Every structure is written in C-alpha cells, then in structure tokens.
Amino acid sequence: MGPGMMGGYGPGPEYGFWSLLNDDQREQARTLMQDFRDDQYERGGEMMALQRQLMALIHAEGDIDTDAVADTQARLAELQRQIWQEHRRLHRSLFELLDEEQRRRLSPQAEE
C-alpha cells in the first residue's frame, strides 16, 4: 500500500471498487459521483443557512420562539434525510454498474 488521502497510508485507487471497473464504467461512476457532489454541495449550503438561523433563534434576546425553532429543526432533519437517501442511491447506482463477476470480487464474503 502507498500513501493514502491526507498523506496517510492505505489502499490507493488501484485497489477495491475502482480496480474492478473498465473505462466505460469508471466514466459512468465519475459522472454519478460528480452529480452527487453537486447536489450535496447545494444541500450543504441550505443546511448551513438553517443552522445559522437556528442559532439566531436560540440566542435571540427575550423569549425563544419555540415554534420557529421546531420548524427549523424539522427542516434540518429533512435535509439530513435527503442527504442520506441520496447517498444510498449513489451506492446502489455504483453497485449496479458492476457485472456479476465484479460484484463477486468486490464482496467475496457474500459467497460463504
């Protein structure tokens, strides 16, 4: 194993999932991941705005508007749920790129 992310050691891109892909699958995977990143970047901005809003509500002078706090927290929870669902969809889509042999090689313990 060579240097991994952030200078640490671990498997590089020649190991695991990426090593199983042919050129066409690799390009499809990159597209899926780029689309995912774009969507998550947008959601991340929304979450940051909601978190700032929540902090402003909590630290406002006077009585806390509990309805506004609850509404903001619910919107944050919904965004987190959407992020989780999109992450699961990405994993499913990446797995679906693989043929049966590639799936077997990726998860050898599934044969046991």
Residue pairs with C-beta under 8 A, 6 or more apart in sequence:
1 9
1 10
1 11
1 12
1 15
2 9
2 12
3 9
3 12
4 10
4 11
4 12
13 19
16 106
17 94
17 106
18 26
18 29
20 98
20 102
20 105
20 106
21 29
21 97
21 98
21 102
25 97
25 98
28 97
29 94
29 97
32 90
32 93
32 94
32 97
33 90
33 94
36 86
36 87
36 90
39 86
40 83
40 86
43 79
43 82
43 83
46 79
47 76
47 79
47 80
50 72
50 75
50 76
50 79
51 76
53 72
54 69
54 72
54 73
54 76
57 64
57 65
57 68
57 69
57 72
58 64
58 69
95 103
98 106
103 110
104 110
104 111
